[in-house]
Every structure is written in structure tokens, then in C-alpha cells.
Amino acid sequence: MSMPPPPPPNKGKSPQLTPSAPSTSSKSPTLSPPSARSPRTKPLPMTGITPPSQPDQQSQSGSVGPKHVDPEVLADAVSKLDMIRSAPAPMSQVNSPAVTPGASGASSPKLFGIPGGAQAPGGLERLPSHDGKQSVPGTPHFGAQTDLLRTLDESTRVLRQTSKAPSRAPSVSGIGTVVEKPDYSEAKIVVAMVGLPARGKSYLSNKLMRYLRWLEYNVDVFNVGQLRRSKARAAMQTGGGKVDHSATYFSHSNAEASKIREQLANESLESLISWLKKEGNVGIMDATNSTRDRREWIRHRVAQEPNLQLMFLESFCDDPVVIAANVALKASSGDPDYAGMSREDAERDFRKRIEQYESVYQTITEPDISYCRILNVGQRVTINRIQSYLQSRVAFYLMNLHLKPRSIYLSRHGESMYNVEGKIGGDSDLSPRGFEYAKALPALVRDNIGDGPLEVWTSTLQRTQQTGSYLPFEKKTWKSLDELDAGVCDGMTYEEIEEKYPEDYESRDEDKFNYRYRGGESYRDVVVRLEPVIMELERQENILIIAHQAILRCLYAYFHGKTQEELPYIKIPLHTLIKISPRAYGCHEERYPLPIAAVDTHRPKPKGKKGATPSIGAPPAAEEGEGDKNEAKEEFESDPNAARDYFGDKAGKGLGVKPESVSRILEQKVQTGDMAPTAQHESHKE
Amino acid sequence: MAAPLYVTQSGRLFHAGLILIVTVGLPARGKTHISRALERYLRWLGVKTRVYSLGDYRRKVLGGAKNVPPDYFQTKSPRSEATNALRRRIKNEIEDQIMDFYTVQGGQVVIYDANNGNVKNRKDCYQKFESKGVHVIFLESICDQEEIITANIRSVKLSSPDYAGWDAERAVADYWSRIRDQEQVYDTVTADEGPFIKVMNVGERIEVNRIEGYLQTRCCFFLMNIHTKPRTIYFARSGQSLIEHSYKADSDLSPAGWEYAERMKAAVVARRKALREEKRANGEPMTNENPLLIWTSARRRAYHTAWPFVHAGFKVVQKPIMSEINPGVWDGLSTGEAMDLYPDEWDRFLSDPYAHRAPRAESYHDLSVRLEPVIFELERCQDDLLIIGHASVIRCLLAYLVGLPPNEVPAVEIARGDLVEVTPASYGVISRAFHFWSGEGRGDASGENLYENFAESTSGKGSVLPDSGVNFAADAFNMEKEAQEEQNTSKQKLAKSIGKGNKSLLARLNSQSNGNTDGTKSAPHLPPFQENADEEEGRLIKSPGSEINYSSGNEEVLSEGELQDEPQGEGKEGGSLRARAMSILEI
């Protein structure tokens, strides 16, 4: 490509809108003669602005005058807007510690290079002045620190008050708003599982449910087995005695049982359909659906409902190792069908049950239905007649799954200078304590993973790359792992935001997941942007992700099936390594807090009105290890997804977490002098 | 810093190493269609990719059908030794070229477009390349519907030089006999041959075997989403906003922007109508009109540009991942300021505007990666689509659809007031641009939002304007007229709904619309500043002189309609401000 010539410097003026900026310092704005102005700066004919299809009641009067707004006020607003348009970039008053020479290298801007021609325009006295000794622009032009943003909002508001256009889209003001959930009402999909017992159908349904719920779809699994078991339990409780659910029940020569099973399946599908019609997006029917007749019957039933899409998902497995593992899991996991049986008997009976199904099993070959057939968890995948983008994403997601044992390690970056100062966003360097953590991290990871392979993913920001810099593993840098963009609030402290925009600040606490910072992102936006990362993560093996609080909250919520309400308040402390190991029905988790002090950046959801603000000097793990451990334990003790849920009512008990010995090892290291927990600031070399 | 996602030391992306995608399939199975689509996608991702077509190479070496030995495609009886030698020579030569692409030209993915219907030949090829460290994947295209195949022969093969000067029916018959011949000896790919992707009837069914690796699975997902149903994709920029040069301010539309939104809706509706007429005139089969779906970013100015559509009951989807390119620390800076404050960054940006990432900013490569899910959804979408976006986003998406190399992405020109229409065709797309608006903010923001509008400085480069012989001005003029009619009808409706009570409003509407007509008639002629731009170094920065030209030029055009309601007193500055304020009151 031939390079475009470097454009000549623009002297800070925007030629289009204000051909000549006011040169006077008087407060009354002076404007250049209109001839020099772009003619269309004038408002355009009404026809263009009033949507023609919208009857405009207000303009029926035909009057041209303002409603309530004094033209002088309006003139002032217009002039202010012009000022803003022509304003040169105001330098932030904030002395950014982000750029310490050396660390940011060539990317740091020239410190004293503010062009002399950039004088503040008159009329906006509160603009920060340039005294030539400015710090670098740590916060850009329209950050909420300066009053420029407020001025803009005010002038737009005045303009809007005068506007007689009928309902317009809501306008911009403040530092952000709660964004409505996107409309998913068109997605109505029945996913019917197909497969023999012990082929990982429930595993796939659960994974799929967690993935889609994380993306805010309303998903539920309708498990025929669970329905059967809960009915049996109810029957037993009402004195009906134990219902026989041994292999004979599943025999296809057992006509009576076959009828009951069919009935149960129908019941399950009916409740799925009525739920989909009411509120659901994706209903997963977890049953064997092993014959062509059965599938034809489902197809027929779903076709009666308008707007419902049907997709079969077959899990086919001919790998004896996988089957054996699944059988063992089933026999030993407390399935009430096998209550009171020995493990061997249970396994034998279960294998017999599988044989009963195998005798009539027909794999999917129907050419006209839409299906996704998975052989040996992702080894081979066939996709037939996929109809919508959501379906193809589901198929792609399932394609990326694998069963190899692995762990995902999550760590925030070490404490950054912005953390110390209580500021959000930015691209600051690590604090001395943060570097301490970065140096301690390799030993901790090695202890854990041994010689196993590991890949390190970081964001593109300095603090995560610095944190990963001592790790001797292959690294990848992901732009999508960058911290939630706080938009106009980037570089501010929560106190500052609260002080300047108290109302906005409160509304963020009301619905933090959906609150989008102006010029920035909401947690939902982050989830959307992380979706490709999740896809890739499912495909990979051992991964250490060094990222940021909001990012890790989103990833963590995916693995643990946390709701959108819980997500923004998940505790991801600094200087703590979180190990997540996917298991058959959920994820196992361990946390290794390192005994290096750091600030606490967690803001709990305010109970009353005021939320806790980040405080410096939270208890470091080494000094108050006991308390810290308890807290950590309490936090991830019972994970509802960790155990198989046999009754569909969360009867399972969490796997629990044994407090690991690693923090003790580290304490020993501290004692022997291998590692120094420094709570004080020390100037850090390099 | 400037490293895009996943660059390895070898300069190859995504840690994927070298990949050879070997197409397998009988003739006229859409192999080339799929190969080209895949190539377009991979190139857009920044992966150095090339299609090597055996057929094209054979034609290059041997020329048209008359030079091909009669037994060249023969399968039933053994071919003569000379022909076999010729076939071997051609095959070896192209495979050498493929190796050359990897080793000398630094390529990463090759799509080897040939029939490869023989299991033994495939095995040889597999071993040959695997032994050189190239990961081989078979991509088989199967089709069991004769009508698809015949349609394919008619649309693609008859124009091939092999059949230059042939009678159409005879050529179709000849081609079918070639297919029948090959069917006899055709072996479908089986699981023990290695990793494969099988595509049945262009995406109806897909079978994937042992596909591993980031890039490979991306290719699968891509193939899962492509289809050949006819549809049209439109692109237009969002309207002018109050504060153009700040990413963070996320400001609302300016009055001109609101006007723009209305005009755009009228233009899109008119254009869709015209396109239908065009199709009817061409005798294409008329089906039900494809519904129109609108995607915007979640930025206010983009969503508000779609506001007229929202009102009219169209489905408008906001996609947060379609936000414009993030300028990072350069937000709100002018070119001069950026150069002064970040001289090193600026130099590096100029040396590689596609891949360079300024501090906290996104590079165009980052943007492409971010937009990837949009590409998949766009491929999957069967409805007509209108994407109201930011210049940077439209650049990336257009570059993908048109198939531009990554380094040209930042230079794609897309001005406000242009409606780009993209229609997927067999080996690519047909794109046309229409001009529907030339008010304030067209080709604008020059020098203000330098990062987003970087390419505005490269006039003419990478332009997607049609060179397909379309009469641009006439099209634009027609569209303007139709848009005008559209507006008038809505106005009549409006007038009716308001009732007879208010004559004055109607009169005002009419008088203004007349003024407007005068203004818009100039639209087919490009506004003066564009002509100036060609003479200047670039459009990013305008000298005050050209600015005045632009203004005065347009003023003449607009004066009649504009000045009607203007209070006098423009001599005094305060008065003019007041006048402007007064006129804003009428919005």
C-alpha cells in the first residue's frame, strides 16, 4: 500500500464548524461573520427534522416562538457549543502517574510539547488553563473531570427544550445510563438431545445452558430423568413404596413401563413448550430421544407451534474410555435410582440399561431436520440445516468443547498505581507491591502446574503485561481482555464521580450490569466482547489469564454460572490466584492468596445508600492469614453447579474447597526469607 | 505495542503455523466459490492467504480448450503417456508455487483449488506437505442436487475460456459428460485420511473431522454461516453529531444529523424500490421482498440516525461491538496536537496505519478482530441489511465484503451522504455507491477526529465507488427524486393527519420543501470541496481558502430556501447568533 502523505499540522482549529475561533478574551462570545460559516450550521428546514410520519401536536399552533426558553439562554447555549467544538484539547489537571519514564517507553508523549497556539477559548472560564508545565494528558478531551462535558450537556439540553420535534430518542447527559436488555424474544429454540445414556448428554446440556445464560438468554434444561425421579420420590413419600427403576424398567419389551416413559417425555416436552412460549429463549430437552419415531413425534409437536425452531443435538460416543468414565460417574454420584445398591451392582444395572437402549437406538440421519451430531466430544461434528445465527453459534460452541482435564487460572494484575490512588481505568504501571506480586507469581504457578504446559493470556494494558513479565511461558496479548472502558470516568476516583455526578453514581449501583459509562462500556458490553475469548478458552488446555477486575468477573461468572445480578459484585481480590478446574457438572475452584499487601478495590453492592469506597491498606494475607482464609472459604464454599442436581431442585451438595496448602508454603517462604512481603512502599528498581 | 493479536515471531498470525486447505469435489460443486469466500475472510483477518487454482494454472499454461489434449480429462481408459506427463508437470509446478508462497513470500494459508478426487493423489499431497511442516486440511464440497449443479455450470463455467465460442446447450452437455466421467473414479474423503471439512449443498450440511487450532475452527464457523440466498447489504454513515471529534463525549446528533437521518431513510426506501424495479426489468424471478433489518452501533449518533426507522417500525438492532475505532489517548486531539504530543506514536502510526495501536487505542486490526462476530452474523443473515455505522467500522466491513487487503482498510473512503449497496455475487460482490445528501458534515470532521477519519486524507485511494459502468450521477439523481417523492407523500399523509385546521403549517412545509429541492438538485454534482480535494494534498486538513470555497459554493445553492425564515440583522455578530438561536427554536 502506498502511504498517504502525513497531513500538515492543524493549528487546533476545526475548520468546518468555526472557521475562526474567537480571539478575544471577553466573556461575551463573538462569532465570525456568517459568510465564513458553513451554511448548514444553521438549523435545517423543519421537514428534515420532524419525522414526517409523526404527527406533531406541538407544532400545530404554527408559532415559531420558544416555549419556555429565553432566546438569550439559547444563544448562550449555542455559543457554548461552538466553543466546545473549536476548543483545543484541554489538558487534564490530573497528574497522571501512569507514565513513568522508562516503563512506558516511547509511547509517552512529549511532556512540554503543548502547542503555543492552543489557548483556551473565552467564555469557558472553567476550562483548565495551560501553563506549559502540564502533565501528560492522562485523561482525554471529554473526561468527566473537566466541566466541558457538563457544559456540553447543558447546551444540548437547552437546545432540546426548544425543540418541537416529537418523541426523539433520549439524549446524552451525565456519565452514563442503564441500558435496556437487548430483545431476545425472537429466539425460541427447542434443543432436543439425542444419545444413549452415559454419552455426556447432561454434560453438554449443562454447558450449553451456562454459556447461553451467560449471554443473557433465558435457558432451561428439562430433564426427563429428573422428572421421573422426582415423581418416584413423591410417590415414595406418599407411601407408594419404592418404584422400580432398575434396568427392567427401561426394557423395550416392558410395555407398561414404555408407556409411562413416553408419558413422562411428553409431559416434559409440554412443560418445555409452554415455558418457551411464556418467557424462555432456549429450552433443552434432556432425554435419550433415541428412535426416529420419537424424533418425528417431537418434530411434529414443535411444528404445531409457530415461531419455535427445533434443533436436535446428538452426542454419539464410541470411545470405551469415555463411556466407562461416564458410567462410573453415574454409579458413584448418588443417583437415587441406585440408592441402596453397591457400586458394582449399580454399574452392572446401568450397563444393562444402556444395552436396552442400544437395542433400539437409531443415530440421526434424517436429512430434513436441523441437527448437530457430535462424535466423541468434538472429534467429529456434523451440522445439518442450521437455521439461525444463534443455532450456528451453539453448534460452534459445542464443536470447541473437549474433555481433557485442564485448569484455568485467573489472576488480576498486581496492584497498580491507579489502584493505590483509588482511580479507575487508565494504563498505569504496577506499584512496587504489584511488582512484588509479579515476581512471586512464577513460583506459585510452578508449584501448581509442575511441568505441565501453560499459556499466558494478558490484556494489552501495561499492568497485566508487567504482571506476566516474569512468567516463563508462551504469552498472548488479547485486546478483548482490556479492562471495562469507563468512558468519561476513566482516571477518576469513585469519590470524585460521586461528588460530581451523584445521581448517575447511584443509578449505577441500582443496575450495575446494565450501566454503560458514557463513551465507555457496561458489563453486558464486556460479556459480548468476551464471547470469542470464551470460545477460544473452551478449546484450549491450561491457561493463565492475567486481566482486570471486571473482565475476570465476567469470565468467572461464565464458569460458575453466576447471574447477571451477582456478576458485577464477584470478589476478585488483588494478589490472588484463582484456579478453576472444569468438572463434569460445574467447576472446582481453589484460591491462592499471596501474602503481599494490596488495596481492596471491591465495592460491595450498597445496602442502604452509600457504598464502601476502596480503601487503602486492607489486611494483607500474610499478616492476617487466618481471617483471610475464612473469608475466602466462605465465599466459594457451595457452588450450586458443582454437583449433579438429580431432582432439579438444587438438592446437590457443593464440592466444597479444601483450603490449599500453598498459602502456607508461601508463608514458610516468607519466613525463610525467599520472599519478602512488603507492606510499605519501596522504590522499585527496574 | 503495535503488535496485533497473536503475532508470532515468524510474523504469522494466530499461532496457526502453515496451513494448506485442499479442496475436494467434482466439477461445478462450488469449490471456487467457497475457496474465494474463505480467502476473503482469512485475508481480512490479516492472514496471508492465497488461492491456487489448478484449472486456472492449466489454462494459463495450455490456453483454451482447443489446446488441451483430447484425453486430458479422460478417466475410463488410460491416458497417453504424453498427457500424463503433462498433467504431472502442471501439478508439480503448481505445488512448487505453493511451497514458494510459504517459504519465499511468507504466506500462511494456501487454498489449493482443484478436484483432488483421487484418494491416492490426496495421500501423496498430504504427505508431501505434512513432511514440510504444513498442516493439511481437506475441504470437500458435495452436492447432490442436479439443479444446483446445472445452475452453477450455467452461471460460472460457460464463461470460462474453455468454452469460448461454444453453444450454451452443447457446453452444458459437454460439462455434464466431464462430470459423469469423473464421478466414476471419484473417492469421497474418509476419516482416516486426516482432518477434513465437508460442505454439502453450500452449507446445508457440514461435517467436521479432527479440526484443531484457532484459525481452522474459525474457518469451520465461517463455512457454517455462508449461504447463497440473494440479498442486499447497505451501508451508510451515522449523521453529524454535536461533537464530532470526541469518542468519549458520545454526543447526540446535530440538527444537520437529524435531517440526514430522515433523508437517509427516504433514500434507502427509494433505493430498495428502484432495485426491485431493476430486477423486474431484467426479468429476474420476483420473490417476496426481503425484509430489511437495521444494525447500528450502540453509540447515540448511530442509533439516533436509525431513529426514523425505529419510528417506522423497522427492526433496529444495537450492537455494542460495532462502536467506532477507539482513539485511545488521541481522543479529541487534532492532527497537529497528536503530532506534537505523540511524535513517535504518530510516526509509527503513519508507517503502518492498519496495525499500529496508539496507547490505549485500537488498531484497525483490533477493530477487525472485534468485528469478527459481526462478519459471521452478516454472512448468516438472510434478510436485507442496512448497517448504519461509523466510518472505521464501515471501512472494515466493506473491506471484508469487497476483499481488500488489510493495509488498504484505513484508506477506504466512505463519506456521509453515500449509500453503499453491496450485493453478493458468485465470486465476490457487486458494490455500488449512491449519493443522497450533501449537507453539513459530509466528508467532514476532516482534521477533527483524526483517527476515525484518517483515510479522508487519501482521496481516491481504495475507493469503493463503482467502476462497473453505472451512471453514478443519474442514479443519484433518480434517487434524489424518488426520495423527494417519498417525502412529499409522507408530507401529504402528515397533512391529512393533522387535519384541515392548519393551513399555515402545510404552507410552511411546502415552501421549505421547495427550498430543499433547490438545494438537493445540486446533489448529483459533487460538492465543490470534493473537486478541490483532488488538487490538494489531502482532505484531512483543509486550508482556510478551500473552506471558504466550500462554504460559498454551497451557500449559493442553499440560499433560496434557507433564507426565507431568517430574521435580518446578520451584520452584527450578536444578531447573527441570536438569529441562529431563533432558528434553532424551530427545530
Interface residues (C-beta under 8 A of the other chain):
Chain A: M1 S2 M3 P4 P5 P6 P7 P8 P9 N10 K11 G12 K13 S14 P15 Q16 P19 S28 P29 T30 L31 S32 P33 P34 S35 A36 R37 S38 P39 R40 T41 K42 P43 L44 P45 M46 T47 G48 I49 P51 P52 S53 Q54 P55 D56 S59 Q60 G62 V64 G65 P66 V69 P71 L74 A75 A77 V78 S79 L81 I84 R85 P88 A89 S104 G105 A106 S107 P109 K110 G113 I114 P115 A118 V136 P137 P140 H141 F142 G143 L149 L152 T156 L159 T162 S163 K164 A165 R168 A169 S171 V172 V179 P182 P367 Q379 R380 V381 T382 I383 N384 R385 I386 S388 Y389 S392 A395 F396 M399 N400 D427 T460 L461 K476 T477 W478 K479 S480 D485 G487 V488 D490 R516 R518 G519 G520 E521 S522 R524 D525 V528 R529 E531 P532 E536 R539
Chain B: M1 A3 L5 Y6 H15 A191 E204 R205 I206 E207 V208 N209 R210 I211 E212 Y214 T217 C220 F221 M224 N225 L242 I243 E244 H245 S246 Y247 K248 A249 D250 S251 D252 P255 A256 W258 E259 Y260 E262 R263 A298 R300 Y303 H304 W307 P308 V310 H311 A312 V317 Q318 P320 I321 N326 V329 W330 D331 G332 L333 S334 T335 G336 E337 M339 D340 L341 Y342 P343 D344 E345 W346 L350 S351 P353 R357 A358 P359 R360 E362 D366 V369 R370 E372 P373 F376 E377 R380 C381 P405 N407 E408 A411 G439 E440 G441 D444 A445 S446 G447 E448 L450 F454 A455 S457 T458 K461 Q487 S490 K491 K493 L494 S497 I498 G501 N502 S504 L505 R508 L509 Q512 S513 G515 N516 E537 G538 L540 I541 K542 P544 E547 I548 Y550 S551 S552 N554 E555 L558 S559 G561 E562 D565 E566 E570 E573 G574 S576 L577 R578 R580 A581 M582 S583 I584 L585 E586 I587
